[in-house]
């Protein structure tokens, strides 16, 4: 009976008794959720252009961060290391299109998905060969430490990450909705052959979208690397992007942000108010349970289109 109270009524009473603390936990969760959204954005970009879940996106985050910190450790200034890392990610987009995607045009989605798994392991192994397997500290001078706003304690770094993600989402939303290339990307995702038949250059479109996804991975790698250090466990961040995509929708750029905010807030609230009753450390799996429940009621996500099949 005591356990039932601890996981039902108890947490809500704690929230009501400490509204300031509740607000602080909620804001911290929302800002942390933006970090998940940065990774989820890369998944959305590839899915919108090919209709395939890019398993390699998490490894792209790791590879971009490794390249940047490796160049910094070689003595390059920040601006030169950032430009060279961008060039590496653009080159990666060309290689992926030429070697992997071009031979697989019009193949089943599962084949393309398996190809992205191969890309993931290849990038991870190549990164380890070039930069080693040690943990690298990444310090780009981004602000950190506590900041009190209206009596609420906020981490300065989380605030910078939130502003960065907001700017990225705005730019990408305009890119997809207002530009000819964005409309071409949506057409390619619907049907490769039909897109080719109306003159859409599939090769260039895939290079563009993988380039943009690579640059998004670089931003995410910088944020996560600064926060956790650049290490191979960063590739596992992709797994936390899955609940974000399920909640927001695999084809929605705004959905990636909204899903990230929901997951981040739910994790923090769950860990602080429900965690003690469940033995603690529920933050690692709480998002997946939330996504599983969500799948039962709206599998296409908040921003996804409901699919109705007529027979």
C-alpha atoms as one frame of an Amber mdcrd trajectory, in Angstrom:
protein
   0.000   0.000   0.000   2.870   2.329   0.852   4.532   1.582  -2.511   1.302
   2.327  -4.374   1.050   5.661  -2.589   4.701   6.457  -3.392   4.192   6.051
  -7.151   0.731   7.590  -7.475  -0.263  10.296  -5.001   3.050  10.941  -3.251
   4.947  12.578  -6.160   2.095  14.969  -6.918   1.934  16.045  -3.275   5.691
  16.722  -3.348   5.243  18.850  -6.486   2.436  20.861  -4.895   4.420  21.433
  -1.715   7.549  22.665  -3.517   6.489  24.560  -6.660   9.817  26.409  -6.937
  11.749  23.147  -6.896   9.291  21.647  -9.398   9.872  24.579 -11.758  13.646
  24.231 -11.426  13.515  20.507 -12.247  11.145  21.147 -15.158  13.323  23.885
 -16.680  16.430  21.734 -16.285  14.663  18.857 -18.010  13.481  21.037 -20.891
  16.980  22.363 -21.491  18.439  18.848 -21.340  15.811  17.707 -23.819  17.185
  20.152 -26.368  20.401  18.107 -26.399  18.412  15.034 -27.454  16.689  17.116
 -30.104  20.024  18.014 -31.694  20.728  14.347 -32.360  17.145  13.647 -33.432
  17.354  16.419 -36.046  19.952  14.432 -37.965  17.691  11.382 -38.035  14.783
  13.486 -39.289  16.823  14.998 -42.115  17.900  11.624 -43.514  14.453  10.105
 -43.074  12.776  12.986 -44.898  15.114  12.546 -47.858  15.194   8.763 -48.131
  12.437   7.356 -45.937  15.091   5.312 -44.118  16.123   5.422 -40.469  19.817
   6.361 -40.415  21.367   4.154 -37.751  24.720   5.878 -38.322  23.604   9.312
 -37.084  24.847   8.726 -33.545  28.222   7.612 -34.884  28.308  10.710 -37.099
  27.940  12.802 -33.936  30.869  10.913 -32.404  32.998  11.114 -35.565  32.443
  14.868 -35.961  33.325  15.519 -32.322  36.413  13.274 -32.534  37.610  15.044
 -35.662  37.154  18.484 -34.114  38.875  17.674 -30.821  41.630  15.769 -32.637
  42.419  18.783 -34.808  42.368  21.054 -31.766  44.850  18.761 -30.027  47.107
  19.078 -33.079  47.382  22.778 -32.285  44.960  24.231 -34.816  42.935  27.296
 -33.804  39.242  26.759 -33.177  38.104  28.412 -36.414  40.469  26.307 -38.556
  39.539  23.072 -36.772  35.829  23.843 -37.198  36.216  24.586 -40.921  38.270
  21.436 -41.507  35.742  19.350 -39.595  32.960  20.782 -41.752  34.980  19.863
 -44.844  35.405  16.314 -43.514  31.656  15.934 -42.942  30.923  17.274 -46.442
  33.432  14.827 -47.907  31.754  12.051 -45.926  28.419  12.978 -47.525  29.921
  12.653 -51.021  31.495   9.279 -50.193  28.274   7.898 -48.694  26.245   8.986
 -51.736  28.738   7.617 -54.257  29.708   4.348 -52.592  26.583   3.371 -50.625
  23.435   5.181 -51.711  23.827   5.413 -55.476  24.032   1.614 -56.006  20.964
   1.153 -53.773  18.500   3.477 -55.524  14.968   1.998 -55.452  16.020  -0.838
 -53.155  13.858  -1.828 -50.199  14.093   0.376 -47.122  15.434  -2.463 -45.006
  18.437  -2.733 -47.346  19.194   0.970 -46.963  18.751   0.644 -43.208  21.274
  -2.210 -43.106  23.642  -0.066 -45.161  23.499   2.672 -42.508  24.414   0.074
 -39.865  27.492  -0.737 -41.940  28.335   2.976 -42.202  28.020   3.260 -38.417
  30.524   0.501 -37.660  32.888   1.730 -40.375  32.936   5.291 -39.022  33.392
   4.099 -35.457  36.330   1.882 -36.394  37.903   4.525 -38.635  37.572   7.152
 -35.907  39.283   4.875 -33.414  42.136   4.170 -35.834  42.737   7.854 -36.575
  42.070   9.499 -33.198  42.441   6.646 -30.702  40.034   5.396 -28.049  40.892
   7.762 -25.192  38.429  10.211 -23.670  39.108  13.738 -24.948  38.148  16.890
 -23.082  36.505  19.497 -25.322  36.562  23.078 -24.094  35.535  25.725 -26.608
  35.010  28.459 -24.051  31.245  28.047 -23.929  29.719  29.568 -20.790  29.019
  27.206 -17.922  28.044  27.363 -14.296  24.806  28.344 -12.575  22.575  31.237
 -13.577  19.620  32.360 -11.477  16.673  33.679 -13.490  13.551  34.648 -11.575
  14.655  32.515  -8.638  15.168  29.457 -10.880  18.641  27.910 -11.113  19.655
  27.335 -14.746  22.859  25.903 -16.177  24.398  28.429 -18.586  25.625  25.695
 -20.918  22.147  24.169 -21.196  20.808  27.617 -22.073  23.405  28.033 -24.855
  22.519  24.576 -26.210  18.824  25.471 -26.205  19.419  28.712 -28.131  21.622
  26.879 -30.643  19.045  24.166 -31.216  16.285  26.744 -31.584  18.259  28.571
 -34.269  18.945  25.279 -36.090  15.310  24.232 -36.025  14.166  27.589 -37.350
  16.677  27.486 -40.190  15.855  23.885 -41.112  12.108  24.473 -40.982  12.473
  27.381 -43.416  14.808  25.290 -45.574  12.330  22.419 -45.914   9.178  24.481
 -46.301  10.283  27.537 -48.297  13.023  26.373 -50.676  12.965  24.358 -53.900
  15.560  21.965 -52.498  13.402  21.355 -49.436  10.407  20.477 -51.586  12.615
  18.209 -53.695  13.740  16.420 -50.535  10.149  15.636 -49.616   9.475  14.359
 -53.130  12.521  12.079 -53.013  11.349  10.615 -49.699   7.949   9.765 -51.205
   9.230   7.944 -54.310  12.772   7.786 -55.690  11.723   6.757 -59.182   8.975
   9.366 -59.459  11.380  12.069 -58.292  13.879  11.038 -60.962  11.169  11.031
 -63.642  10.313  14.697 -63.009  13.927  15.791 -63.179  14.900  15.913 -59.504
  18.663  15.130 -59.276  18.632  12.333 -56.725  22.428  12.209 -56.358  22.745
  15.899 -55.527  19.761  15.791 -53.179  21.259  12.958 -51.158  24.629  14.714
 -50.960  22.922  17.895 -49.724  20.865  16.161 -47.062  23.783  14.062 -45.772
  25.908  17.209 -45.690  23.297  19.069 -43.630  22.885  16.038 -41.356  26.659
  15.927 -40.937  26.800  19.592 -39.942  23.947  19.036 -37.482  25.939  16.080
 -36.115  28.921  18.409 -35.679  26.854  20.857 -33.614  25.430  18.005 -31.543
  28.913  16.532 -31.119  30.253  19.865 -29.859  27.432  20.181 -27.326  27.566
  16.597 -26.088  31.372  16.490 -26.194  31.640  19.662 -24.123  29.141  18.281
 -21.643  30.353  14.677 -21.319  33.767  14.630 -22.953  34.427  13.181 -26.403
  34.283   9.403 -25.941  32.912   6.442 -27.840  29.862   6.226 -25.603  28.629
   9.350 -27.424  27.473   7.046 -30.221  24.930   5.614 -27.775  23.276   9.037
 -27.590  21.474   7.947 -30.778  19.521   5.411 -28.758  18.089   8.210 -26.614
  16.949   9.959 -29.796  14.574   7.079 -30.563  11.927   8.068 -27.985  12.254
  11.656 -29.223  11.488  10.565 -32.794   8.601   8.343 -31.701   6.981  11.202
 -29.808   7.641  13.953 -32.342   7.372  12.044 -35.612  10.126  10.769 -37.894
   9.471  13.367 -40.612   8.985  16.527 -38.567  11.764  19.002 -37.771   9.636
  20.826 -35.155   8.608  17.398 -33.862  12.244  16.608 -33.066  12.378  19.619
 -30.770   8.976  19.028 -29.156   9.766  15.335 -28.655  13.111  16.233 -27.102
  11.488  18.682 -24.707   8.909  16.090 -23.642  11.518  13.379 -23.124  13.913
  15.684 -21.255  11.213  17.030 -18.927   9.678  13.595 -18.324  13.074  12.081
 -17.506  13.965  14.704 -14.928  10.538  14.718 -13.308  10.472  10.924 -13.237
  13.968  10.655 -11.743  13.381  13.263  -9.037   9.805  12.498  -7.968   9.250
   8.840  -8.925  12.845   7.585  -8.874  13.206   7.101  -5.095  10.150   4.826
  -4.986  11.433   2.748  -7.916  14.976   2.301  -6.670  16.521   5.278  -8.456
  18.340   5.560 -11.806  15.107   5.394 -13.788  16.323   8.196 -16.072  18.096
   5.643 -18.281  14.923   3.748 -19.202  12.028   6.080 -18.403  11.991   7.646
 -21.910  11.635   4.235 -23.566   8.664   3.335 -21.398   7.097   6.674 -22.272
   7.684   6.024 -25.988   6.200   2.524 -25.701   3.030   3.904 -24.113   2.879
   6.617 -26.766   3.118   4.039 -29.564  -0.086   2.429 -28.356  -2.108   5.609
 -28.910  -0.371   7.601 -31.653   2.326   5.552 -33.420   2.903   8.212 -36.104
   3.996  10.794 -33.509   2.567  14.158 -32.557   3.531  15.800 -35.850   3.265
  12.743 -38.099   0.423  12.216 -40.521  -2.077   9.530 -39.655  -1.856   6.745
 -42.229  -5.197   5.315 -43.351  -5.093   2.272 -45.611  -8.252   1.452 -47.537
  -8.945  -2.110 -48.556
